[in-house]
Amino acid sequence: MRVHLVLTLVFLAIVTPSFGSDSSGKFTILSMGTKSCGEVVSDFEEDGRGKLSNSIWVAGYITAINERLVSKSNIAAGTDPAAWDLWINNYCLTSPLETLSKATAALVDELSKRRQQ
C-alpha cells in the first residue's frame, strides 16, 4: 500500500506540472526532481530508499515522456532502470551542482538520440 502511495505521488508530481507549463514550456519541478546531483550520487552509493525513490522518479519522468510522444513509443526501449540509474549517477558525478530533473532530461535526450540512429 505504501509503495502504491509513493508511486502515485511521484507520478502526480511529474505529470501535473507538465500540464501547467507556461508559454515557453517551462514548468515547476517538484519532489525528487529538485534533488541536487550531489545528493543523487550519495543516494546511489548508499543503495537504499533514496536511490529507490530517485529511480521511481526517473521512471515516472520517462513514462510521462512516452505518453507525450506522438508515436506513443517507448523512448527507453532496449534499456532498463539499472542502466538509467548508472547513467544518471555518471552524469551527476560530473555535474554535482545540477539536479535530478536536469540529469533525467539529459538522459531522455541521450535515449532520443539513440532511437534516431
C-alpha distances in whole Angstrom, upper triangle without the diagonal:
4,5,5,6,9,10,11,12,14,15,17,18,20,21,22,25,26,27,29,31,35,38,38,34,33,30,28,25,22,20,20,23,25,25,28,29,30,27,25,28,27,23,25,27,24,22,19,16,18,20,16,15,19,18,16,18,21,19,18,22,23,21,23,26,26,25,28,30,33,33,29,30,27,29,27,29,30,28,25,22,24,27,26,25,28,30,28,29,32,33,31,34,37,35,34,34,32,29,26,26,30,29,27,29,32,30,30,33,34,32,34,37,36,36,39,41
4,5,5,6,9,10,11,12,14,15,16,18,20,21,23,25,26,27,29,33,36,36,33,31,28,25,23,20,17,17,20,22,22,25,26,27,23,22,25,24,20,22,24,21,19,16,13,15,17,14,13,16,16,14,16,19,18,17,20,22,21,22,25,25,25,28,30,33,33,29,30,27,28,27,28,30,27,24,21,22,26,24,22,26,28,25,26,30,30,28,31,34,32,30,31,29,26,23,24,27,27,25,27,30,28,28,32,32,31,33,36,35,35,38,40
4,5,5,6,8,10,10,12,14,15,17,18,20,22,23,25,26,28,32,35,34,31,29,26,24,21,19,16,15,18,21,20,23,24,25,22,20,23,22,18,19,22,20,17,14,11,14,14,11,10,14,13,10,13,16,14,14,17,19,17,19,22,22,22,25,27,30,30,26,26,24,25,23,25,26,23,20,17,19,22,20,19,23,24,22,23,27,27,26,28,31,30,28,29,27,24,21,21,25,24,22,25,27,25,25,29,29,27,29,32,32,31,35,37
4,5,5,6,9,10,10,12,14,15,16,18,20,21,22,24,26,30,33,33,29,28,25,24,21,18,16,16,19,21,22,25,26,27,24,22,25,25,21,22,25,23,20,18,15,16,17,13,12,15,15,11,13,16,14,13,17,18,16,17,21,21,20,23,25,28,28,24,25,23,24,23,24,26,24,21,18,21,23,22,21,25,26,24,25,29,29,28,30,33,32,30,31,29,25,22,22,25,25,22,25,27,25,25,29,29,27,29,32,32,31,34,36
4,5,5,6,9,10,11,12,14,15,16,19,20,21,22,25,28,32,32,28,27,23,21,19,16,14,15,18,20,20,24,25,26,23,22,25,25,21,22,25,23,21,18,15,16,17,14,12,15,15,12,13,17,15,14,17,19,17,18,21,22,21,23,26,29,30,26,27,25,26,25,26,28,26,23,20,22,25,23,22,26,27,24,26,29,29,27,30,33,31,29,30,28,24,21,21,25,25,22,24,27,26,25,29,30,28,30,33,33,33,36,38
4,5,5,6,8,10,10,12,14,15,17,19,20,22,24,27,30,30,27,25,22,19,17,14,11,11,14,16,17,20,21,23,19,18,21,21,17,19,22,20,18,15,12,12,14,11,8,11,12,9,10,13,13,11,14,17,16,16,20,20,20,22,25,28,29,25,25,23,24,22,25,26,24,21,17,20,22,20,19,22,23,21,22,26,25,24,27,29,27,26,26,24,20,17,18,21,21,19,21,24,23,23,26,27,26,28,31,31,30,33,36
4,5,5,6,9,10,11,12,14,16,17,19,20,22,26,29,28,25,24,21,19,16,14,12,12,14,17,17,21,21,23,20,18,22,22,18,19,22,21,19,16,13,14,14,11,9,11,11,7,8,11,10,8,12,14,12,13,16,17,17,19,22,25,25,21,22,19,20,19,21,23,21,18,15,18,20,18,17,21,22,20,21,25,24,23,26,29,27,26,26,24,20,17,17,20,20,17,20,22,21,20,24,25,23,25,28,28,27,30,32
4,5,5,6,9,10,10,12,14,16,17,18,20,24,27,27,24,23,19,18,16,14,12,13,15,18,19,22,24,26,23,21,24,25,21,22,26,24,22,20,16,17,17,15,12,14,14,10,11,14,12,10,13,15,13,13,17,17,16,18,21,24,25,21,22,21,22,21,23,25,23,21,18,21,23,21,20,24,25,22,24,28,27,26,29,31,29,28,28,25,22,19,18,22,22,19,21,24,23,22,25,27,25,26,29,30,29,31,34
4,5,5,6,9,10,10,13,15,16,17,19,22,26,26,22,21,17,15,13,10,9,11,13,15,16,20,21,23,20,19,23,23,20,21,25,23,21,19,15,15,17,14,11,13,14,11,10,13,13,10,13,16,14,14,17,19,18,19,22,25,26,23,24,22,23,22,25,27,25,22,19,22,24,21,20,24,24,21,23,27,25,24,27,29,27,26,25,23,19,17,16,20,20,18,20,23,22,21,25,26,25,26,30,30,29,32,35
4,5,5,6,9,10,12,13,15,16,18,21,24,24,21,19,16,14,11,9,7,8,10,12,14,17,18,21,18,16,20,20,17,18,22,21,19,17,14,13,14,12,9,10,11,7,6,9,10,7,9,12,11,11,14,16,16,17,20,23,24,21,22,19,20,19,22,24,21,19,16,19,20,17,17,20,20,18,20,23,22,21,24,26,24,23,22,20,16,13,13,16,17,14,16,19,18,18,21,23,22,23,26,27,26,29,31
4,5,5,6,8,10,11,13,15,16,20,23,23,19,18,15,14,12,11,10,11,12,15,16,20,21,23,21,19,22,23,20,21,25,24,22,20,17,17,17,14,12,12,12,9,8,10,9,6,8,11,9,8,12,13,12,14,17,20,21,18,19,17,18,17,20,23,21,19,16,19,21,18,18,22,21,19,21,24,23,22,26,28,25,25,25,22,18,15,14,17,18,15,16,19,18,17,20,22,20,21,25,25,24,27,30
4,5,5,5,8,10,11,12,14,18,21,21,18,17,14,13,11,9,10,12,12,15,17,21,22,25,22,21,24,25,22,24,27,26,25,23,19,19,19,17,14,15,15,12,10,13,13,9,10,13,12,10,14,15,14,15,18,21,23,20,21,20,20,21,23,26,24,22,20,23,24,21,21,25,24,22,24,27,25,24,28,29,27,26,25,22,19,17,15,18,20,17,18,21,21,19,22,25,23,24,27,28,27,29,32
4,6,6,7,9,11,11,13,17,20,20,16,15,11,10,8,6,6,9,9,11,14,17,19,21,19,18,22,22,20,21,25,24,23,21,18,17,17,16,13,13,14,12,9,12,12,9,9,13,13,11,14,16,15,16,19,22,24,21,22,21,20,21,24,26,24,22,19,22,23,20,20,23,22,19,22,24,23,21,25,26,24,23,22,19,15,14,12,15,17,15,15,19,19,18,21,23,22,23,26,27,27,29,32
4,6,6,7,10,11,12,15,18,18,14,13,10,10,8,7,8,10,9,11,14,17,18,21,19,18,21,23,20,21,25,25,23,22,19,17,17,16,13,12,13,11,8,9,10,7,6,10,9,7,10,13,12,12,16,19,20,18,19,17,17,17,20,23,21,20,17,20,21,17,18,21,20,17,20,23,21,20,24,25,22,22,21,18,15,12,10,13,15,12,12,16,16,14,17,20,19,19,22,24,23,25,28
4,6,5,7,9,11,14,17,17,14,13,11,11,10,10,12,13,12,15,18,21,22,25,23,21,25,26,24,24,28,28,26,25,22,21,21,19,16,16,16,14,11,12,12,8,8,11,9,7,10,12,10,10,14,17,19,16,18,17,17,18,21,24,22,21,19,23,23,20,21,24,23,20,23,26,24,23,27,28,25,25,25,21,18,16,13,16,18,15,14,18,18,16,18,21,20,20,23,24,23,25,28
4,5,6,7,9,13,16,17,13,13,10,9,10,10,12,14,13,15,18,21,23,26,24,23,27,28,25,27,30,30,28,27,24,22,23,21,18,18,19,16,14,15,15,12,11,14,13,10,13,15,13,13,17,19,22,19,21,21,20,22,25,28,26,25,23,26,26,23,24,27,26,23,26,28,26,25,29,30,27,27,25,22,19,18,15,18,20,17,17,21,21,19,21,24,23,23,26,28,27,28,32
4,5,5,6,10,13,13,10,9,6,6,7,8,11,14,12,13,17,19,21,24,23,22,25,27,25,26,29,30,28,27,24,22,23,22,19,18,19,17,14,15,16,13,11,14,14,11,13,16,14,13,17,19,22,20,22,21,20,22,25,28,26,25,23,26,26,22,23,26,24,22,25,27,24,23,27,28,24,24,23,19,17,16,13,15,18,16,15,18,19,18,20,23,22,22,25,27,26,27,31
4,5,6,9,12,12,8,8,6,8,9,11,14,15,13,15,18,21,22,25,24,23,26,28,26,27,30,31,29,28,26,24,24,23,20,19,19,17,14,15,15,12,10,13,12,9,10,13,11,10,13,16,18,17,19,18,18,19,22,26,24,24,22,25,25,21,23,26,24,21,24,26,24,24,27,27,25,25,24,20,17,16,13,15,17,15,13,17,18,15,17,20,20,19,22,24,23,24,28
4,6,9,11,13,10,10,8,10,12,13,16,18,16,18,22,24,25,29,28,26,30,31,29,30,34,34,32,31,28,27,27,26,23,22,22,20,17,18,18,15,13,16,15,11,12,15,12,11,15,16,19,18,20,20,20,22,25,28,27,27,25,29,28,25,26,29,27,25,28,30,27,27,31,31,28,29,27,24,21,20,17,19,21,19,17,21,21,19,20,24,23,22,25,27,26,27,30
4,7,10,11,9,9,6,8,11,12,16,18,16,17,21,23,25,28,27,26,30,31,29,31,34,34,33,32,29,27,28,27,23,23,24,22,18,19,20,17,15,18,18,14,15,18,16,14,18,19,23,21,23,24,23,25,28,31,30,29,27,30,30,26,28,30,28,26,29,31,28,27,31,31,28,28,26,23,20,20,16,18,21,19,18,21,23,20,22,25,25,24,27,29,28,29,32
4,7,8,5,5,4,8,10,13,16,18,16,17,20,22,24,27,26,25,29,31,29,30,34,34,33,33,30,27,28,27,24,23,24,22,19,19,20,18,15,18,18,14,14,18,16,14,17,19,22,21,23,23,22,24,27,30,29,29,27,30,29,26,27,29,27,24,28,29,26,26,29,29,26,26,24,21,19,19,15,16,19,18,16,19,21,19,19,23,23,22,24,27,26,27,30
4,5,5,6,6,10,13,16,19,21,18,19,22,24,26,29,28,28,31,33,32,33,36,37,36,36,33,30,31,31,27,26,27,26,22,22,24,21,19,21,21,18,18,21,19,17,19,21,24,24,26,26,25,27,30,33,32,32,30,33,32,28,30,32,29,27,30,31,28,27,31,30,27,28,25,22,21,21,18,18,22,20,18,21,23,21,21,25,25,24,26,29,28,29,32
4,5,7,10,13,16,19,23,24,21,22,25,26,28,31,31,30,33,35,35,35,39,40,39,38,36,33,33,33,30,28,30,28,25,25,26,23,21,22,23,19,19,22,20,17,19,20,24,24,26,27,25,28,31,34,33,33,32,35,34,30,32,34,31,29,32,33,29,29,33,32,28,30,27,24,23,24,20,20,23,22,19,22,24,22,22,25,26,24,26,29,28,28,31
4,6,9,12,15,18,22,23,20,20,23,24,25,29,29,28,31,33,32,33,36,38,37,37,35,32,32,32,29,27,28,27,24,23,25,23,19,21,22,19,18,21,20,17,19,20,23,23,25,25,23,26,29,32,31,31,30,33,31,28,29,31,28,26,29,30,26,26,30,28,25,27,24,21,20,21,18,17,20,20,17,19,21,19,19,22,23,21,23,26,26,25,29
4,7,10,12,16,19,20,17,18,21,22,23,27,27,26,28,31,30,30,34,35,34,34,31,29,29,29,26,24,24,24,20,20,21,19,16,17,18,15,14,17,17,13,15,17,20,20,22,22,20,23,26,29,27,28,27,30,28,25,26,28,25,23,27,27,24,24,28,27,24,25,23,20,18,19,15,15,18,17,14,17,19,16,16,20,21,19,21,24,23,23,27
4,7,9,13,16,17,14,15,18,19,20,24,24,23,26,28,27,28,31,32,32,31,29,26,26,27,24,22,23,22,19,18,20,18,15,17,19,15,15,18,18,15,18,20,23,22,24,23,21,23,26,29,28,28,26,29,27,24,25,27,24,22,25,26,22,22,26,25,21,22,20,17,15,16,13,13,16,15,13,16,18,16,17,20,21,20,22,25,25,25,28
4,6,9,13,15,12,12,16,18,20,23,22,21,25,26,25,26,30,30,30,29,27,24,24,24,21,19,21,20,16,17,19,16,13,16,17,14,14,18,17,15,18,20,23,22,24,23,21,23,26,29,27,27,25,27,27,23,24,26,24,21,24,25,22,22,25,25,22,22,20,17,15,15,11,13,16,15,13,16,18,17,18,21,22,21,23,26,26,26,30
4,6,10,12,10,10,13,15,18,20,20,19,23,24,23,25,28,28,28,27,24,21,22,22,19,17,20,19,15,16,18,16,14,17,18,15,16,20,19,18,21,23,26,24,26,24,23,24,27,30,28,27,24,27,27,23,23,25,24,20,23,25,22,21,24,24,21,20,18,15,13,13,10,12,16,15,14,17,19,18,19,22,23,23,25,28,28,29,32
4,7,9,6,6,10,12,14,17,16,16,19,21,19,21,24,24,24,23,20,18,18,19,15,14,16,15,11,13,15,13,11,14,16,13,15,18,18,17,20,23,25,23,24,23,21,21,25,27,25,24,21,23,23,19,19,22,20,17,19,21,19,17,21,22,18,18,16,13,10,10,7,10,13,12,12,15,16,16,18,20,21,21,24,26,26,27,30
4,7,6,6,9,12,15,17,15,15,19,20,18,20,23,23,22,21,18,16,17,17,13,12,15,14,10,12,15,12,12,15,16,14,16,19,19,19,22,25,27,25,25,24,22,22,26,28,25,24,21,23,23,20,19,22,21,18,20,22,20,18,22,23,20,19,17,15,11,11,9,12,14,13,14,17,18,18,20,23,23,23,26,28,28,30,32
4,5,6,8,12,14,16,13,13,17,17,15,17,20,20,19,17,14,12,14,14,10,10,13,11,8,11,14,12,12,15,16,15,17,20,20,20,23,27,28,25,26,24,23,22,26,27,24,22,19,21,22,19,17,21,20,17,18,21,20,17,21,22,20,18,17,15,11,10,10,13,14,13,15,18,18,19,21,23,23,24,27,28,28,31,33
4,5,6,9,11,13,10,9,13,14,12,13,17,16,16,15,12,9,10,11,7,6,10,9,6,9,12,11,11,14,15,15,17,19,20,21,23,27,28,25,25,23,21,20,24,25,22,20,16,18,19,15,14,17,17,13,14,18,16,14,17,19,17,15,15,13,9,7,8,11,12,11,13,16,16,17,19,21,21,23,25,26,27,29,31
4,6,8,10,13,11,10,14,15,13,15,18,18,18,17,15,12,13,13,10,8,11,11,7,8,12,11,9,13,15,14,15,18,19,19,21,24,26,24,23,21,19,19,22,24,21,19,16,18,18,15,14,17,16,12,14,17,14,13,16,18,15,14,13,10,7,5,4,8,9,8,10,13,13,14,16,18,19,20,22,24,24,26,29
4,6,9,11,10,10,14,15,14,16,19,19,19,19,16,13,14,15,12,10,14,14,11,12,15,14,13,16,18,17,18,21,22,22,24,28,29,27,27,25,23,22,26,27,24,23,20,21,21,18,16,19,18,14,15,18,15,13,16,17,14,13,11,9,6,6,6,9,11,11,13,15,16,17,19,21,21,23,25,26,27,29,31
4,6,8,6,7,10,11,10,13,15,15,16,16,14,10,12,14,11,9,12,14,11,12,16,15,14,17,19,19,20,23,24,24,26,30,31,29,28,26,24,23,26,27,24,22,19,19,20,16,15,17,16,12,13,15,14,11,14,15,13,10,10,8,5,6,8,10,10,12,14,15,16,18,20,21,22,24,25,26,28,30,32
4,5,5,6,9,10,11,12,15,16,17,17,16,12,13,16,14,11,14,16,14,14,18,18,17,19,22,21,22,25,26,26,28,31,32,30,30,27,25,23,27,28,24,23,20,20,20,17,15,16,15,12,12,14,12,8,11,12,9,7,6,6,4,6,9,9,10,12,14,15,16,18,19,20,22,24,25,26,28,30,31
4,5,5,6,9,10,10,12,14,15,16,16,12,12,15,14,11,13,16,14,13,17,18,16,18,21,21,21,24,26,26,27,31,31,30,28,26,23,21,25,25,22,21,18,17,17,14,12,13,12,9,8,10,8,5,7,9,7,5,6,5,5,6,9,9,8,11,13,13,13,16,18,18,20,22,23,24,26,28,29
4,5,5,6,9,10,11,13,14,16,16,12,12,16,15,13,15,18,16,16,20,21,20,22,24,25,25,27,29,29,31,34,35,33,32,29,26,25,28,28,24,23,20,19,19,17,14,14,14,11,9,11,11,7,7,10,8,5,7,8,8,9,13,13,11,14,17,16,17,20,21,21,23,25,26,27,29,31,32
4,5,5,6,9,10,10,12,13,13,9,10,13,12,10,13,16,14,15,18,19,18,21,23,23,24,27,28,29,30,34,35,32,31,28,26,24,28,28,24,22,19,18,19,16,14,15,15,12,10,13,13,9,10,13,11,8,10,10,9,9,12,13,12,14,17,17,18,20,22,22,23,26,27,28,30,32,33
4,5,5,6,9,10,10,11,11,8,7,11,10,7,10,13,12,12,15,16,16,17,20,21,21,24,25,26,27,31,31,29,28,25,23,21,24,24,20,18,15,14,15,13,10,11,12,8,7,10,10,7,9,12,11,9,11,10,8,7,11,12,10,11,15,15,14,17,19,19,20,23,24,24,26,29,30
4,5,5,6,9,10,12,13,10,9,12,13,10,12,15,15,14,17,19,19,20,23,24,24,26,28,29,30,33,33,31,30,26,24,22,25,24,21,19,16,14,15,13,10,10,11,9,6,8,9,6,7,10,10,8,11,11,11,10,14,14,11,13,17,16,15,19,20,20,21,24,25,25,27,29,30
4,5,5,6,9,10,11,9,9,12,13,11,13,16,16,16,19,21,21,22,25,26,26,28,30,31,32,36,36,34,33,29,27,25,28,27,23,21,18,16,17,16,13,13,15,12,9,12,13,10,10,13,13,10,13,14,13,12,16,17,15,17,20,19,19,22,24,23,24,27,28,28,30,33,33
4,5,5,6,7,8,5,5,9,9,8,10,13,13,14,16,18,18,20,22,23,24,26,28,29,30,34,34,32,30,27,25,23,25,25,21,19,15,14,16,14,11,12,14,12,9,13,14,11,12,16,15,13,15,15,13,11,15,17,14,15,19,19,18,21,23,23,23,26,28,27,29,32,33
4,6,5,8,10,8,5,9,10,9,10,13,14,13,15,18,18,19,21,23,23,25,27,28,29,33,33,30,29,25,23,21,23,22,18,16,13,11,13,12,8,9,11,9,7,10,12,10,11,14,15,13,16,15,14,12,15,17,14,15,18,18,16,19,22,20,21,24,25,25,27,30,30
4,5,8,11,10,8,12,14,12,13,17,17,17,19,22,22,23,25,27,27,29,31,32,33,37,36,34,32,28,27,24,26,25,21,19,16,14,15,15,11,11,14,12,9,12,14,12,11,15,16,14,17,18,17,15,19,20,17,18,22,21,19,23,25,23,24,27,28,27,30,32,33
4,6,9,8,8,10,12,12,13,16,17,18,20,22,23,24,26,27,28,30,32,33,34,38,38,35,33,30,28,25,28,27,23,20,17,15,17,17,13,14,17,15,12,15,17,15,15,18,19,16,19,20,18,16,20,21,19,20,23,23,22,25,27,26,26,30,31,30,32,35,35
4,7,7,6,8,11,11,11,13,15,16,17,19,20,21,23,25,26,27,29,31,32,35,35,32,30,27,26,23,25,24,20,17,14,12,15,14,11,12,15,14,12,15,17,15,16,19,20,18,21,20,18,16,19,21,18,18,22,22,20,23,26,24,24,28,29,28,30,33,33
4,6,6,6,9,10,11,13,14,16,17,19,20,21,23,25,26,27,29,31,32,36,35,32,31,27,27,24,26,26,22,19,15,14,17,16,13,15,18,16,14,18,20,17,18,22,22,20,22,21,19,17,20,22,20,19,23,24,22,24,27,26,26,29,31,30,31,35,35
4,5,5,6,8,10,10,12,14,15,16,18,20,21,22,24,25,27,29,30,34,34,31,30,26,26,23,26,26,22,19,15,15,18,17,14,16,19,16,15,19,20,18,19,23,22,20,22,21,18,15,18,21,19,18,22,23,21,23,26,26,26,29,31,30,31,34,35
4,5,5,6,9,10,11,12,14,15,17,18,20,21,23,24,26,27,29,33,33,30,29,26,25,22,25,25,22,19,15,15,17,15,12,15,16,14,13,17,17,15,16,20,19,16,18,17,14,12,15,17,16,16,19,20,19,21,24,24,24,27,29,28,30,33,34
4,5,5,6,9,10,11,12,14,15,17,18,20,21,22,24,26,27,31,31,28,27,23,22,19,22,22,18,15,11,11,13,12,8,11,13,11,10,14,15,13,15,18,18,16,18,17,14,11,14,17,14,14,18,18,17,19,22,21,21,24,26,25,27,30,31
4,5,5,6,9,10,10,12,14,15,16,18,20,21,22,24,26,29,29,26,25,21,21,18,21,21,17,14,10,11,14,12,10,13,15,13,13,17,17,16,18,21,21,19,21,19,16,13,15,18,16,15,18,20,17,19,22,22,21,24,26,25,26,30,31
4,5,5,6,9,10,11,12,14,15,17,19,20,21,23,25,28,28,25,25,22,21,19,22,22,19,16,12,13,16,13,11,15,16,13,14,18,18,16,18,21,20,18,19,18,14,11,13,16,15,14,17,19,17,18,22,22,21,24,26,26,27,30,31
4,5,5,6,9,10,11,12,14,15,17,18,20,21,23,27,27,24,23,20,19,17,20,21,17,14,11,12,13,11,8,12,13,10,11,14,14,12,15,18,16,15,16,14,11,8,10,13,11,10,14,15,14,15,18,18,18,21,23,23,24,27,28
4,5,5,6,9,10,11,12,14,15,16,18,20,21,25,25,22,21,17,16,14,17,17,14,11,7,8,10,8,7,10,11,9,11,14,14,14,16,19,18,17,19,17,14,10,12,14,12,10,14,15,13,14,17,17,16,19,21,21,21,25,26
4,5,5,6,9,10,10,12,14,15,16,18,20,24,24,20,20,17,16,14,17,18,15,12,9,11,13,11,10,14,15,13,14,18,17,17,20,22,21,20,21,19,15,12,12,16,14,12,15,17,15,15,19,19,17,20,23,22,22,26,27
4,5,5,6,9,10,11,12,14,15,17,19,22,23,20,19,17,16,15,18,19,16,14,11,13,15,11,11,15,14,12,14,17,16,15,19,21,19,18,19,16,12,9,9,12,12,9,12,14,13,13,17,18,17,19,22,22,22,25,27
4,5,5,6,8,10,11,12,14,15,17,20,21,18,17,14,13,11,15,16,13,11,8,11,11,8,8,12,11,9,12,15,14,14,17,18,17,17,18,15,12,8,8,11,9,6,9,11,9,10,13,14,13,15,18,18,18,21,23
4,5,5,6,9,10,10,12,14,15,19,19,16,15,12,11,10,12,14,12,10,7,11,12,9,10,13,13,12,15,17,17,17,20,22,21,21,22,19,16,12,12,14,13,9,12,14,11,11,15,15,13,15,18,18,18,21,23
4,5,5,6,9,10,10,12,14,18,18,15,15,13,13,12,15,17,15,13,11,14,15,12,13,17,16,14,17,20,19,19,22,24,22,22,22,19,16,13,11,14,14,10,12,15,13,12,16,17,15,16,20,20,19,22,25
4,5,5,6,9,10,11,13,16,17,14,14,12,11,11,15,17,15,14,12,15,15,12,13,16,15,13,16,18,17,17,21,21,20,20,20,17,14,11,9,11,11,8,9,12,10,9,12,14,13,14,17,18,17,20,22
4,5,5,6,9,10,11,14,14,12,11,9,8,7,11,13,12,11,10,14,13,10,13,15,14,13,16,18,17,18,21,22,21,22,22,19,16,13,11,13,12,8,9,11,9,7,11,12,10,11,15,15,14,17,19
4,5,5,6,9,10,13,13,10,10,8,9,9,12,15,13,13,12,16,16,13,15,18,17,16,20,21,20,21,25,26,24,25,25,22,19,16,14,16,16,12,12,15,13,11,14,15,13,14,17,17,16,19,21
4,5,5,6,9,12,13,10,11,10,10,12,14,18,17,16,15,19,18,15,17,20,19,18,21,23,21,22,25,26,24,25,25,21,18,16,13,15,16,12,12,15,14,11,14,16,14,14,18,19,17,19,22
4,5,5,6,10,11,9,10,9,8,10,13,16,15,15,15,18,18,15,17,20,18,17,20,22,20,21,24,25,23,24,24,20,18,16,13,14,14,11,10,13,12,8,11,13,11,10,14,15,14,16,19
4,5,5,9,9,6,6,6,6,9,10,14,14,14,15,18,18,15,18,21,19,18,22,23,22,23,27,27,26,27,27,24,21,19,16,17,17,14,13,15,13,10,13,14,12,11,15,15,13,15,18
4,6,8,9,6,8,9,10,12,14,18,17,18,18,21,21,18,21,24,22,21,25,26,25,26,29,30,28,29,29,25,23,20,18,19,20,16,15,18,17,13,16,18,15,14,18,19,16,18,21
4,6,9,7,9,11,11,14,16,19,19,20,20,23,22,20,22,25,23,22,25,27,24,26,29,29,27,29,28,25,22,20,17,18,19,16,14,17,16,13,14,17,15,13,17,18,16,17,21
4,5,5,7,9,9,12,13,17,18,19,20,23,22,19,22,24,22,22,26,26,24,26,30,29,28,30,29,26,24,22,19,19,20,16,15,17,16,12,13,16,13,11,14,16,13,14,17
4,5,8,11,11,15,16,19,20,22,23,26,25,23,26,28,26,26,29,30,28,30,33,33,31,33,33,29,27,25,22,23,23,20,18,20,19,16,16,18,16,13,16,18,14,15,18
4,5,9,10,13,13,17,18,20,22,25,24,22,25,27,25,25,29,30,28,30,33,33,32,34,34,30,29,26,24,24,24,21,19,21,19,16,17,18,15,13,16,16,13,13,17
4,7,9,12,12,16,17,18,19,23,22,20,23,25,24,24,27,28,27,29,32,32,31,33,33,29,27,24,22,23,23,19,18,20,18,15,17,18,15,13,17,17,13,15,18
4,6,9,8,12,14,15,17,20,19,18,21,23,21,22,25,26,25,27,30,30,30,31,32,28,26,24,22,22,21,18,17,19,16,13,15,16,12,11,14,14,10,13,15
4,5,5,9,10,11,13,16,15,14,17,19,18,19,22,23,22,24,27,27,27,28,29,26,24,21,19,20,19,15,15,16,14,11,13,14,10,10,13,12,10,13,15
4,6,9,9,11,13,16,14,12,16,17,15,16,20,20,19,21,24,24,24,26,26,23,21,18,17,17,16,13,12,13,10,8,10,10,6,6,10,9,7,10,13
4,6,6,7,9,12,10,9,13,14,12,14,17,18,17,19,22,23,22,24,25,22,20,17,17,17,15,12,13,13,10,8,11,10,6,8,11,9,8,12,14
4,6,8,11,13,12,12,15,16,15,17,20,20,20,23,25,26,26,28,29,26,24,21,20,21,19,16,16,16,13,12,14,12,9,10,12,10,8,12,13
4,7,11,12,10,11,15,15,14,17,19,19,20,22,24,25,26,28,29,27,25,22,22,22,19,17,18,17,14,13,15,13,10,12,13,10,10,13,13
4,7,8,6,8,11,11,11,13,15,16,17,19,21,22,23,24,26,23,22,19,19,19,16,14,16,15,11,12,14,12,9,12,13,11,11,15,15
4,6,5,6,9,10,11,12,14,16,17,18,20,22,23,23,26,23,21,18,18,19,16,14,16,16,12,13,16,14,11,15,16,14,15,18,19
4,5,5,6,9,10,10,12,14,15,16,18,20,21,21,23,21,18,15,16,17,14,12,15,15,12,13,16,15,13,16,18,16,17,20,21
4,5,5,6,9,10,11,12,14,15,16,19,20,20,23,21,19,16,17,18,15,14,17,16,13,15,18,16,14,18,19,17,19,22,22
4,5,5,6,9,10,11,12,14,15,17,18,19,22,20,18,15,17,17,14,12,15,14,10,13,15,12,11,15,16,14,16,19,19
4,5,5,6,8,10,10,12,14,16,16,17,19,17,15,12,13,14,10,9,12,11,8,10,12,11,10,13,15,14,15,18,19
4,5,5,6,9,10,10,12,15,15,15,18,16,14,11,13,14,10,10,13,13,10,13,15,14,13,17,18,17,19,22,22
4,5,5,6,9,10,10,13,14,15,18,16,15,13,15,15,11,12,15,13,11,14,16,13,14,17,18,17,19,22,22
4,5,5,6,9,10,11,12,14,16,14,14,12,13,13,9,9,12,10,7,11,12,10,11,14,15,14,16,19,19
4,5,5,6,9,10,10,11,13,11,10,8,10,10,6,7,10,9,7,10,12,11,12,15,16,16,18,21,21
4,5,5,6,9,10,10,13,12,11,9,13,12,9,10,13,12,11,14,16,14,16,19,19,19,22,24,24
4,5,5,7,9,10,13,12,13,12,14,13,9,12,14,12,11,14,15,13,15,18,18,18,21,23,22
4,6,6,6,8,11,9,10,10,12,10,6,9,11,8,9,12,13,11,14,16,16,17,20,21,22
4,5,5,5,8,7,8,8,11,10,7,10,12,11,11,15,15,15,17,19,20,20,23,25,25
4,6,6,10,10,11,12,15,13,11,14,16,14,14,18,18,17,19,22,22,22,25,27,27
4,6,9,9,12,13,15,13,11,14,15,13,14,17,17,16,19,21,21,21,24,26,26
4,6,6,9,10,12,10,9,12,13,11,13,16,16,16,19,21,21,22,25,26,26
4,6,8,10,12,11,10,14,15,14,15,19,19,19,21,23,24,25,27,29,29
4,7,10,12,10,11,14,15,14,16,19,19,20,22,24,24,26,28,30,31
4,7,8,6,7,11,11,11,13,16,16,17,19,21,21,23,25,26,28
4,5,5,6,9,10,11,12,14,15,17,18,20,21,23,24,26,28
4,5,5,6,9,10,10,12,14,15,16,18,20,21,22,24,26
4,5,5,6,9,10,11,12,14,15,16,18,20,21,23,25
4,5,5,6,9,10,11,12,14,15,17,19,20,21,23
4,5,5,6,9,10,11,12,14,15,17,18,20,22
4,5,5,6,9,10,10,12,14,15,16,18,20
4,5,5,6,9,10,10,12,14,15,17,19
4,5,5,6,9,10,11,13,14,16,17
4,5,5,6,8,10,11,12,14,16
4,5,5,6,9,10,10,12,15
4,6,5,6,9,10,11,13
4,5,5,6,9,10,11
4,5,5,6,9,10
4,5,5,6,9
4,5,5,7
4,5,5
4,6
4
